[in-house]
Amino acid sequence: MDRAELAAFLRRRREQLRPADVGLPAGARRRARGLRREEVAALTAMSTDYYTRLEQQRGPQPSEQMLAALARALRLSDDERDYLFRVAGRNAPTPMVAATHVAPALLRVLDRLSDTPALILSNLGETLVQNRLAEALYGDRLRYTGLARSEIYRWFTDPEERRVYPEHDRARQSRALVANLRVAHGSMGPQSRAGELVRALCRESTEFAELWERHEVAKRFQDHKVLVHPQLGDIEVDCQVLFTEDQSQALLVLTAPPRTEAFEKIQLLGVLGQQQFEDVR
């Protein structure tokens, strides 16, 4: 681990960013060049003291998970991410870690979407980042581990996952998720994480196994859908999707026309989400 180079690299990258680059307000009387240390710490869910010690060459060797969080917070490119791992004394990211590194271009768009639900998904249906309104609508999708990180796995193994869709639309959603997974499986291969997901679901879900045998292949995102919120009820939204060039990640943006009931409900999501946050503090 090259403590001096790690500290210098983190500091330089932090100073090159502005609050608007990561979706934060600039605030008044800002003197710090670039992001503040506490802002980077908050973006990576680490303590300010821990991050400060890294920049002061006093910190312990960061784990792979911590380095991945830093790469995401500092909006590093793939090459910069790999360099961060090397100077921290870690091998180049494993395929699993690399696959969850969010494309900086998608992050820049997401950072500017504060008034409507938006999230970034991997090609296996793993939520990589979600904004405040998406969390208020779907719940915290970043808390899952293992195969459950994939919404496809949860859809076929956890009945709670289906409550966000009206009952009449669940069969369509099942087919869409399986068709999406078939695309990922074709590009990643049977020995990949996609293959592991397919094998597990074929064992655990008869419905999935039957749909898998249909061999439907498509990247499907419904243009218009109804989502169900436990307090606000049905919310009709339009769904827009932006893919990375390699199709491995997608930015999903949910909107409603202004001055509609759905638009008003989306605005209320922000209020409800803030209340829930305050209730647990």
C-alpha positions in Angstrom: 0.0 0.0 0.0 1.5 3.3 -1.1 0.0 5.6 1.6 1.5 8.8 0.2 0.3 8.2 -3.4 -3.2 7.1 -2.1 -3.5 10.2 0.0 -2.4 12.5 -2.9 -4.7 10.8 -5.4 -7.7 11.1 -3.1 -7.0 14.7 -2.4 -6.5 15.6 -6.0 -9.6 13.9 -7.1 -11.6 15.5 -4.3 -10.4 19.0 -5.2 -11.3 18.5 -8.8 -14.9 17.9 -8.1 -17.6 20.5 -7.3 -20.7 19.9 -5.2 -22.9 20.1 -8.4 -20.9 17.3 -9.9 -22.2 14.9 -7.3 -25.6 16.3 -6.8 -24.9 18.4 -3.7 -25.8 22.1 -3.2 -22.9 24.5 -3.2 -24.1 26.4 -0.1 -23.1 29.9 1.0 -19.7 31.1 2.0 -18.0 28.1 0.5 -14.2 28.3 0.9 -13.1 24.8 0.3 -11.6 24.0 -3.1 -13.6 21.1 -4.5 -15.5 18.8 -2.2 -15.1 18.9 1.5 -13.8 15.8 3.3 -17.0 15.3 5.2 -18.9 15.4 1.8 -16.8 12.6 0.4 -17.2 10.7 3.6 -21.0 11.1 3.5 -21.1 9.9 -0.2 -19.2 6.7 0.8 -21.0 6.0 4.1 -17.8 6.2 6.0 -16.8 8.5 9.0 -15.2 11.8 8.3 -12.4 10.8 10.6 -11.7 7.6 8.6 -11.5 9.5 5.3 -9.4 12.2 6.8 -6.9 9.7 8.1 -6.6 8.2 4.5 -5.7 11.7 3.2 -3.2 12.2 6.0 -1.5 8.9 5.3 -2.6 7.5 8.7 -5.5 5.2 7.8 -5.7 1.4 7.6 -5.7 -0.3 4.3 -9.2 0.1 2.8 -11.2 -2.9 1.9 -12.3 -3.6 -1.7 -15.8 -2.5 -0.8 -14.5 0.7 0.6 -12.4 1.4 -2.4 -15.4 0.7 -4.7 -17.4 3.2 -2.7 -14.6 5.8 -3.0 -14.4 5.2 -6.8 -18.1 5.8 -7.1 -18.2 8.9 -4.9 -15.2 10.5 -6.6 -16.7 9.7 -10.1 -13.6 7.8 -11.2 -13.3 6.3 -14.6 -12.5 2.5 -15.0 -8.8 3.3 -15.3 -8.8 5.6 -12.3 -10.7 3.0 -10.3 -8.1 0.4 -11.1 -5.3 2.8 -10.2 -7.0 3.5 -6.9 -7.1 -0.2 -6.1 -3.4 -0.7 -7.0 -2.0 2.2 -4.9 -4.2 0.9 -2.0 -2.4 -2.4 -2.2 -5.3 -4.3 -3.7 -5.4 -6.3 -6.9 -7.4 -5.0 -9.8 -11.1 -5.2 -9.0 -12.7 -8.6 -9.2 -15.4 -9.0 -11.9 -18.1 -8.6 -9.2 -16.6 -5.3 -7.9 -15.9 -4.0 -11.4 -19.4 -4.8 -12.5 -20.9 -2.6 -9.7 -18.7 0.4 -10.6 -21.2 2.9 -11.8 -20.6 4.6 -15.1 -19.6 8.2 -14.4 -21.7 9.5 -17.3 -24.8 8.0 -15.8 -24.0 9.3 -12.4 -23.6 12.8 -13.7 -27.2 12.6 -15.1 -28.6 11.0 -12.0 -27.0 13.8 -9.8 -29.1 16.4 -11.6 -32.4 14.5 -11.1 -33.6 15.7 -7.7 -37.3 16.1 -8.5 -38.3 12.7 -9.9 -37.4 9.1 -9.0 -34.3 7.7 -10.7 -31.9 4.8 -10.2 -29.1 3.0 -11.9 -29.4 -0.7 -12.5 -26.9 -3.3 -13.6 -27.8 -5.8 -16.3 -28.7 -8.2 -13.6 -31.2 -5.9 -12.0 -29.0 -4.8 -9.1 -29.6 -1.3 -7.9 -26.2 0.5 -7.9 -27.4 4.0 -7.0 -30.8 5.4 -6.3 -31.8 9.0 -5.6 -33.9 10.2 -2.6 -37.3 9.9 -4.4 -36.5 6.4 -5.8 -35.8 5.3 -2.2 -39.1 6.8 -1.0 -40.9 5.0 -3.8 -39.1 1.6 -3.8 -37.5 1.5 -0.4 -33.7 1.1 0.2 -32.6 -1.2 -2.5 -28.9 -0.9 -1.6 -29.3 -2.9 1.6 -29.4 -6.3 0.0 -26.5 -8.7 -0.2 -25.7 -11.8 -2.3 -28.1 -13.0 -4.9 -30.8 -10.8 -3.3 -29.1 -7.7 -4.7 -30.8 -8.6 -7.9 -34.4 -7.4 -8.2 -34.9 -10.5 -10.5 -34.0 -12.8 -7.8 -36.1 -11.0 -5.2 -39.1 -10.9 -7.6 -39.2 -14.7 -7.8 -38.3 -15.5 -4.2 -39.8 -12.7 -2.0 -43.5 -11.9 -2.3 -42.9 -8.5 -0.8 -41.0 -7.4 -3.9 -44.2 -7.7 -6.0 -46.2 -5.2 -4.0 -44.9 -2.2 -5.9 -46.8 -3.5 -9.0 -50.6 -3.9 -9.4 -51.6 -7.6 -9.4 -52.8 -7.4 -13.0 -49.4 -6.3 -14.2 -47.2 -8.8 -12.4 -47.2 -11.5 -15.1 -45.9 -9.0 -17.6 -43.2 -7.9 -15.2 -42.2 -11.5 -14.6 -41.7 -12.1 -18.4 -39.8 -8.8 -18.8 -37.4 -9.6 -16.0 -36.7 -13.1 -17.4 -36.2 -11.7 -20.9 -33.7 -9.2 -19.5 -31.8 -11.9 -17.7 -31.7 -14.0 -20.9 -29.9 -11.1 -22.6 -27.4 -10.8 -19.7 -26.8 -14.6 -19.6 -26.1 -14.6 -23.4 -23.5 -11.9 -23.1 -21.9 -13.0 -19.8 -22.0 -16.8 -20.2 -23.2 -19.7 -18.1 -20.2 -19.5 -15.7 -20.8 -15.9 -14.8 -22.9 -14.3 -12.1 -25.8 -14.3 -14.6 -25.4 -18.1 -14.8 -25.3 -18.4 -11.1 -28.5 -16.4 -10.8 -30.3 -18.5 -13.4 -29.3 -21.8 -11.7 -30.5 -20.6 -8.3 -33.8 -19.3 -9.7 -34.5 -22.5 -11.6 -34.1 -24.4 -8.3 -36.1 -22.0 -6.2 -39.0 -20.8 -8.5 -41.2 -23.0 -10.7 -42.6 -19.8 -12.3 -39.1 -18.7 -13.3 -38.1 -22.1 -14.6 -41.2 -22.2 -16.8 -40.6 -18.7 -18.2 -36.9 -19.4 -18.7 -37.9 -22.3 -21.0 -39.7 -19.8 -23.3 -36.3 -18.4 -24.4 -37.7 -14.9 -24.7 -34.9 -12.4 -25.2 -35.4 -8.6 -24.8 -34.2 -5.6 -22.9 -37.7 -4.6 -21.7 -38.7 -1.6 -19.8 -42.3 -0.6 -20.0 -42.8 2.9 -21.4 -45.8 3.5 -19.1 -46.6 1.7 -15.9 -48.4 2.0 -12.6 -46.5 1.6 -9.4 -48.1 1.1 -6.0 -46.9 3.1 -2.9 -48.1 1.9 0.5 -49.3 5.4 1.5 -50.0 7.2 -1.8 -51.6 4.3 -3.7 -51.3 4.0 -7.5 -48.8 6.3 -9.2 -48.9 6.3 -13.1 -45.4 7.1 -14.4 -43.6 7.3 -17.7 -40.4 5.3 -17.8 -37.3 6.5 -19.7 -34.1 4.4 -19.9 -30.6 5.5 -20.8 -28.1 2.6 -21.3 -24.3 2.7 -21.2 -22.6 1.9 -24.5 -21.9 -1.7 -23.5 -25.5 -2.1 -22.3 -24.3 -3.3 -18.9 -26.0 -0.5 -16.9 -29.1 1.5 -17.3 -30.4 4.8 -15.8 -34.1 4.5 -15.1 -36.1 7.7 -14.8 -39.7 7.8 -13.7 -41.7 10.9 -14.6 -45.3 12.2 -14.7 -46.9 15.1 -16.7 -47.1 18.3 -14.7 -50.3 19.2 -13.0 -51.5 15.6 -12.9 -52.4 13.5 -9.8 -49.3 11.4 -10.4 -47.1 14.4 -10.5 -48.5 15.7 -7.2 -47.9 12.2 -5.7 -44.2 12.2 -6.8 -43.8 15.6 -5.1 -45.3 14.1 -1.9 -42.8 11.2 -2.1 -40.1 13.7 -1.1 -42.1 14.9 1.9 -42.8 11.3 3.0 -39.2 10.2 2.5 -37.9 13.1 4.6 -40.4 12.3 7.4 -39.4 8.7 7.4 -35.7 9.8 7.6 -36.5 12.1 10.6 -38.5 9.3 12.3 -35.5 7.0 12.4 -32.9 9.6 13.5 
